[in-house]
Amino acid sequence: ELFSVWVGTLGPAMTYAKLHELFSRVGTVYSIKMLLELQCAFVNYTRKEDCERAIQCFNGMVVEGAPLTVRYPFKTHTGDSEPFQRLRVYQ
């Protein structure tokens, strides 16, 4: 089972490697899906505690000139993370 955080307000210079390096500081990153056209990403962990630490540590942090927004993805009526569900096949 994977647990994801949504990362918004990515600066134009943000890369996969920079995201991986930053988010690995709080736990083992399983995968990252960047949506550059939307200036956001999904960072996936195998432990929920890592998500909680990521939100606490990185929400509001200025990286590459932009303050990150880090939160859980929005939930649908089924309780699933809708954006994560659509992206799951690409892992």
Secondary structure as a PSIPRED ss2 file (coil, helix, strand):
# PSIPRED VFORMAT (PSIPRED V4.0)

   1 E C   1.000  0.000  0.000
   2 L C   1.000  0.000  0.000
   3 F E   0.000  0.000  1.000
   4 S E   0.000  0.000  1.000
   5 V E   0.000  0.000  1.000
   6 W E   0.000  0.000  1.000
   7 V E   0.000  0.000  1.000
   8 G E   0.000  0.000  1.000
   9 T C   1.000  0.000  0.000
  10 L C   1.000  0.000  0.000
  11 G C   1.000  0.000  0.000
  12 P C   1.000  0.000  0.000
  13 A C   1.000  0.000  0.000
  14 M C   1.000  0.000  0.000
  15 T C   1.000  0.000  0.000
  16 Y H   0.000  1.000  0.000
  17 A H   0.000  1.000  0.000
  18 K H   0.000  1.000  0.000
  19 L H   0.000  1.000  0.000
  20 H H   0.000  1.000  0.000
  21 E H   0.000  1.000  0.000
  22 L H   0.000  1.000  0.000
  23 F H   0.000  1.000  0.000
  24 S C   1.000  0.000  0.000
  25 R C   1.000  0.000  0.000
  26 V C   1.000  0.000  0.000
  27 G C   1.000  0.000  0.000
  28 T C   1.000  0.000  0.000
  29 V E   0.000  0.000  1.000
  30 Y E   0.000  0.000  1.000
  31 S E   0.000  0.000  1.000
  32 I E   0.000  0.000  1.000
  33 K E   0.000  0.000  1.000
  34 M E   0.000  0.000  1.000
  35 L E   0.000  0.000  1.000
  36 L H   0.000  1.000  0.000
  37 E H   0.000  1.000  0.000
  38 L H   0.000  1.000  0.000
  39 Q C   1.000  0.000  0.000
  40 C E   0.000  0.000  1.000
  41 A E   0.000  0.000  1.000
  42 F E   0.000  0.000  1.000
  43 V E   0.000  0.000  1.000
  44 N E   0.000  0.000  1.000
  45 Y E   0.000  0.000  1.000
  46 T C   1.000  0.000  0.000
  47 R C   1.000  0.000  0.000
  48 K H   0.000  1.000  0.000
  49 E H   0.000  1.000  0.000
  50 D H   0.000  1.000  0.000
  51 C H   0.000  1.000  0.000
  52 E H   0.000  1.000  0.000
  53 R H   0.000  1.000  0.000
  54 A H   0.000  1.000  0.000
  55 I H   0.000  1.000  0.000
  56 Q H   0.000  1.000  0.000
  57 C H   0.000  1.000  0.000
  58 F H   0.000  1.000  0.000
  59 N C   1.000  0.000  0.000
  60 G C   1.000  0.000  0.000
  61 M C   1.000  0.000  0.000
  62 V E   0.000  0.000  1.000
  63 V E   0.000  0.000  1.000
  64 E C   1.000  0.000  0.000
  65 G C   1.000  0.000  0.000
  66 A E   0.000  0.000  1.000
  67 P E   0.000  0.000  1.000
  68 L C   1.000  0.000  0.000
  69 T E   0.000  0.000  1.000
  70 V E   0.000  0.000  1.000
  71 R E   0.000  0.000  1.000
  72 Y C   1.000  0.000  0.000
  73 P C   1.000  0.000  0.000
  74 F C   1.000  0.000  0.000
  75 K E   0.000  0.000  1.000
  76 T C   1.000  0.000  0.000
  77 H C   1.000  0.000  0.000
  78 T C   1.000  0.000  0.000
  79 G C   1.000  0.000  0.000
  80 D C   1.000  0.000  0.000
  81 S E   0.000  0.000  1.000
  82 E H   0.000  1.000  0.000
  83 P H   0.000  1.000  0.000
  84 F H   0.000  1.000  0.000
  85 Q H   0.000  1.000  0.000
  86 R H   0.000  1.000  0.000
  87 L H   0.000  1.000  0.000
  88 R H   0.000  1.000  0.000
  89 V H   0.000  1.000  0.000
  90 Y H   0.000  1.000  0.000
  91 Q C   1.000  0.000  0.000
